[in-house]
Amino acid sequence: MQQLTCPVDQLLLVDSKTSGEESSECATCEGVWLTTHAMESLEDNAASDDMVKGQRQYGKQVVEHQCPHCGEAMVRFRYRGYNLEIEACPSDAGFWLDKKEDREIRDVMKKRGS
């Protein structure tokens, strides 16, 4: 299995669970790497069945953080147009969430579903 490195402080990530999904976490900054599949599952669990899902990326910009998966510069965007910025792998392998951003994503999906 590939060793993943934190884009914030360059420490090795450890296997963890984030909102019930398989993830890799930085013990220092508490950021997490979620694969695209894990992110979709996190959204599915928070959303209503008839809601349009999938990542909605607004205001994309390349940032200096290197992707834990491919090592390329990540893309930061406003998640679904909300005031929540997260970073994505440029080849769509996954997402970097800073501490507690998984909760904010769940809250966004629940708001959209109601």
N, C-alpha and C positions, 0 to 999 in steps of 0.2 A: 504494500500500500504506500502511496506517495506521502512523503512528509510535507505538511503544509506549514507555511511561515506566516505569522501575523503581519499584515501590511502596515500596522501602526508602529510596532516596536521590534519587529523582526525576530521574535521568539517563536519556537516551535509550538504549534497548536496541539491540543489534546482532544481526544474523542469525548464528546459530551452529548447531551440532549437539550434541545432548545424548543420550548413549547411542544414537547413530545416528539420532535423530529430529530433524526440523527444530524449531528453537527460537529464542528471542530471549534474549540474555544481557546482564547488566549487567557492564561491564568493571571496575567498582569492587568490588561486593560478591560478584560471581560467581553471583548468583541467576539463575534461568532461568524464562521463561514457556513453558509447553507448552500447545498447544491440546488440547482434549478428545480429538481424534483421535490426536494424537501421544502422549498419556498412555496411551490404550488400546493403541496399538501397542507402547509400551515395556513395558506389562504383558504383552501377548501374547508378546513375545519372551522374557520371563523365566519365563513360566508353562507348565505342562504343558497339553496340548490339552484334557483333560477337566475342567480346573479352572473353577469359577465365577469370572467376571471382572467388571469394572465397578467403579467407585469405591464403596467402602464407607465412609461418613462417620459417625463417632461423636463425640459431644461437640461439636457445632457451636456456634460463637460468632462473632458479627460482630466484626471488628477494624478498626482505623483505617486500615490500608493500603488504598490505592485500587487497584482492578483496572486493570492495564495496558490491557485490552480496552475496558471500558465506563466506567471512572472511578468506579464505585460502590464502597462499602465491601466488602471481601472477607470470605469466611467461612473461619475456621480450624477444622480438625477433625483428629481422630486417624485416621490412615490405616489402615483395616481393623481398628481397635481396637488397633493396635500403639502403642508409645511413639514415634510419629513424627507430628509435627503439620505439616500443609501447609495452604496457603490456596487457595481456589477462587473463581472468578468467580461472583457471585450469579446470573448468567444461564447458567451452565454452559458458558461459552466456552473455559475453560481453567484451568490451575493454575499457581501460583507456587511454585517449589521453591528453597529456600535452597541455598547451596553444598553440593554432594555429596549432596543428598537423593535425586537420581535413583538413585544407587547403593543407598541404603537401600531405596528402593521395589523395585528389582530383587531385593535380598536377601530382602525380605518375600515377594515372589512366589515366589522359589525355595524358601524355607522351607515355604510353603503347599503347593507342588507336591510336596514330598518326603514 
